[in-house]
Amino acid sequence: MKHDNKVETETLSTLAQTGSVTRKPSDIELVALTKRYGPAVAVDDISLRIPENSYCCLLGPSGCGKTTTLRMIAGHEAITEGDILIRDRNVTNAPALKRGTSMMFQSYALFPHLNALDNVAFSLKLQGIDKTERHAQAMKYLELVQMEGLAERLPGQLSGGQQQRVALARSLITRPKVLLLDEPLSALDPFLRVIMRSELKRIQTELGITFVHVTHSQEEALALSDVMVVMNGGKIMQAGSARDVFEKPANAFVARFIGGHNVIRFGGRDVAVRADKCRIAHGSDGRHLIAEVKGVEYQGPVVRINLQAGDSQPLAVVLPDSVYFATPLSIGDKVTVSWSPEDEWALAG
């Protein structure tokens, strides 16, 4: 196995009081993992450790390799090079059913002719478990996802969120070591998405197993992640706690993709400055740029001001609504955008 260029993810809880890092046991380890489709490289030599009992989000734009990575962990996609270990057991060549994983698909893939109870119990039926026992076990998992009252309903009689809960229970009844989720919230409306992500985190914490969740939503990943992995072009751009990735982006791609940051060329270097740390200044002390207002977005408690600097740098300033409406701006206004040096984060080239 190759072990070079390893990206190790450690949650903040692994830091000892001395400041040294204590390596937690990992539920998943990817070692120099690569996937090629002919000449095209979908996943490019990535290495990653996901600590036990953690919620990990693979985040990135379409085509970045996150879903392919998930499918390789699941055993649904052949590996070109590298290794996958689950709880220190090499499963690179193991069939999907022998890996100790379960996968929840984006489409939910419920059997339309079976009610919720029988959908959840289906894998136990294949194992030859008698009806009374499998229904008793299935009901426990429906209770876990708060769906026991709708056990007799067919999928077509359930809302999208209810179908998702049934699919989640069906994935969990196999008692996997790792649950893999492929954009499980993408089909839900924004209000229900917030409710269900809270439920996913509750269930993951309650069961004490690792969830690996593919998403393109920065907000979703920030809300859920113990470990956030940002991917682009088949590579891992940065991996770490959600707070570290947000506050200390490794490069301009991460800063822009995670959102909330301005990437500014200033003083001969690139720096990231959070939009909520920038201000519309009345003087020119400290760091500052002259910019033109290109748009104003009211977002309830805050107002986002979209700007363009003279050197074509896009910028944004996020102000509390009370501050903005005390001196509102119009499109085309020229303003001074300023920030403090201590709010800069230097970016890699």
N, C-alpha and C positions, 0 to 999 in steps of 0.2 A: 504494500500500500504506500502511496505517496503522502507525505505529510508536510510538504513545503507550502509556503504562502498561506498558512492556515489563518482564517479569520475566527477568532474565538469570541463568543458573546458571553458576557457575564453580567447578571443583573446587579443593581446597586446593593442588594442584600448580601452579595458575596464578598463585599469589601470588609476586611477586618478593621478593627479600631486602629491598628497600626498603620493602615493605609495600604497594606499588601493585599493581594487578591488570593482568596481561597477558591480553588477550582471545585465547583459543584459537580456531582455526577451528572452525566448527560443522558437524556432519553434518546436523542438523535445526534449522530455525527455524520457529516458529509465530508468526504476526503477527496479532494481534487476531482470533483464530479463534473463530467462533461457529457453533453448530448449534441450529436450532429445529425442533421438530415442531409445526407449527401455533402455538398460543400458548405452548406449553411450551418453555422454554430448557434444553437439555441441556448445552451448553457455552457459557459466557458470556464472550466477549471476552478469551480468554487469549492471552498472549504468552510465549514460552519459547525459550531457546537451549540445545541439547544439544551439548556439545563433542564433537569427533571422538574416535573410538575409546573411547567411554565406555559404562558400563553404567548405564542410567537406569531407575528404577522409578517408575511412576505408581501412587500409593497413595491409597486412600480408601474410604469405605463404599459399599455398593451404591447405585447411582443418582447417584454424584457426577460422572459424565461421563468417567471414565478410559477405559473401553472404547470409547465413542463417539469420543474423541480418537484412540485407536489406529486405529480403523477409518477415520477421516478421513485420517490419515497414509498408511494403506495404499491409499487410493482406493476403499474398499468402502462409503463413506458420503459422500454429497454434502455440500459445504460451503455453509452459508448466507451467511456473510461471512468475510472475512479471507484469509490466504495461508499456504501451506506451501512452504518451501524445503528441498530436500535437496541438500547440498553446493553451496549458493548458486544452485541452479537452481529456478526457480519451477515447482512441479508441481501447483499448485492444480487445474488443469483437465486434467491428464494422466491417461490411463487407468492402472489398477493395474499393468499389465504394463510400463509405460514409466517407472516411478518409481524403479527400482533398489532396491525393497524386497521382502522376502519375509515372509510371515506364518505363524506356527505357531499353530494353533487349539487351544482348550482341549480339544476332543474328539479331537484328533490326526488324525481323518478319513483314516485309512489305507484303501487299497482292500483289502477282505477276501479277494479272489480272487488277489491278487498277493503273492509272497513279499517279504521285506524288501528284497532287492536290487532287484527290479523296482519296488517302491514308490519307492525313492530315485531310481531311474533314469527314472521316468515322464516328468518334464518334459523330459529330454533326448530321449526318444522322440518327443515332440511337436515337437521342433526338427529331427527327421529325422536325428539322429546314429545311426550304425549300432550294432548290438547289442554288438559286442565293445568298442567305445570307451565306450559309455555304461555298460556293466557295469564296466569298468575304473575309470571316474571314480566310479561309485556305491560301489565297494568302498573307495576311498580315504576317502570320507566315512563309511562304516560303520566303518572303522578309527579315524577321528577320534573317534567316539562309542563306541568299544570294543564294536562289534556285529558285527564281521566273521565271528565264529564261528557266528553265527545267521542268516547271509544267506539261507539257503534256507527259513527258517520263514515260515509265514503269520502274519498279525497275531493270529489266534485262538490260536496256539501260543506267543505271547509274553506276558510279564507286563506290567503297566501301565507300569513303568519302562522296560522294553525297547521297548515301543511308542513311548514318548516319545522315546527315543533315535533310533529310525528316523524319526519325524516331524521331529526336529531335523535329521538328516542330509538328509532330503528338502528341507527349507527352505533349507539351506545350499548345496546343490549348484548352485543358480542363481547363486551368488556375489553375493549382494546387498550393496549399500552399507550397508543398515540391516536388521537382523532384528527383527521385531515379534512379541512373544509375549503371548498372551492367557491369563493365569492358567495357565501351563503345568504348575504343580506341584499344582494344587488336587485332582486325582484320586488323588494318591499318598498312601500312609500316612505318618505323621510321620517314621519312620526313613528311608524311602526319599527323602522330600522333602529331608532334610538332605544326603544323598549327591548327589542330582541338582542341587541348587542349587550345590554345589561344582563339579560337572561343567560346569554352564552358565557359571560364572565362568571356569573353566579354558579352555573353548573360546572364549569371547569374547576373552580375553586372548591366546590363541594365534593367533587369526585376525586380531585387530586391527581389528574392525569394531564399530560401535555396536549395542548391543542395547537395545530399549525394551520393558520388561516390565511388564505390568499385574498388580497383585496387591492383595488386601485384607489381606495378612498383614504386620504391622509387623515381625516377626522376619525374614521373608524379605527385605523391602526393606532393612533395616539390614545384613543379611549381604551383600547383593549390590551395593548402589548405590555408584557413583561420584557419581551425581546422584539425589537423592530429590525427588520432586514430590508434595506432599500436596494433594489436591483435596477440595472439598466444595461441593455446590450448584452444580456447573458452573464453579466458579472455582478458581484456584490459591491455596491458603492460604499455602504456603511452598515454596520450591525452593532447594536447596543441597546441600552434601555431607551424607551420612548423619549424621556426627558433629555438624555444625552444627545440623541440624534437631532432633536428639535433645537436644543440650545447650542450645540457644538457641531454643526454640519461639517462633514469631512471635505466637501468640495462644492463648487457652484451648482452642480446638478442637484445634489441633495438639498441644498438651501432653497433652490427654486421649486423643486418638486414637493417638498414637505410643505411649503407655503409659509406665509407669515414673515418672510425675510426679504429684504432688499439686498441684492448683490451689487456692490458698488465698487467701481474702480476709483481708488482714492490714494493719493500719495505713492503712486507707482506699484500698488498691490491691490489684490481683490479682497474685500471684506464683506461679511454678512452682518446686517443690522436688522433686528426685528422691526417690523412696521409699527408696532405699538411703542417702540422706544424712540422713534423719530418724532419730530414736532415741526410745526410751522413756526418759524422763528421771526422775530421782529428785528433782530440784529444779526450780526455775522460772526459772533464769537464761536470758538470751537470748530468742529467739523461742520461743513455746510456746502450745499449746492443750490444753484438757482434752477428752478423747474417751473413748468407750465402745467396748470390743472387740465387734465384730459377727461375726468369724470368724477362724479361724486355718488357714492352708494350708501344709502341709509340702511343700516343693518340692526335697527332696534337700539340696543344699548351703546353701540358704537357707530361711527361714520367712517367709511373707507374713502380716502381721497387718492385717486389714481393720477399720477403725474409723469411727465417726461422731462428729463434733464437736458441741458443744452447739448450734451454729447450723445444724445439718443438713448440714454439709460432709462429704462422704465423704473419708476419708483412708486411706493405707496406709503401713505401715512394713515394710521388708524387712531382716531381720537374719540374720547368719550362724547356722547351726543350733546351733553350740556356744554362742553368746551367748543365743539364745532359750531353749534347754533348761536353761541355768543358772538362769533365773528364768521358768518358763513362765507363760502367762496363760490365763484362762478367759473364755468369752463372758460379757459383762456387766460385766467388770472395768472400773473407771474408771482411766485412765492419763493421764500428761502426755506429749504428743508435742512434741518440741523439735527445733530445727534452727538452724544458724548463719546469720547474715545473708549471709555470702559465698556460701552455697549457694542463695540466691534468684536467680531470673531474672524480671525485671519483664516482664509481658505487656501487649500492646496491648489497648486497650479493645474 
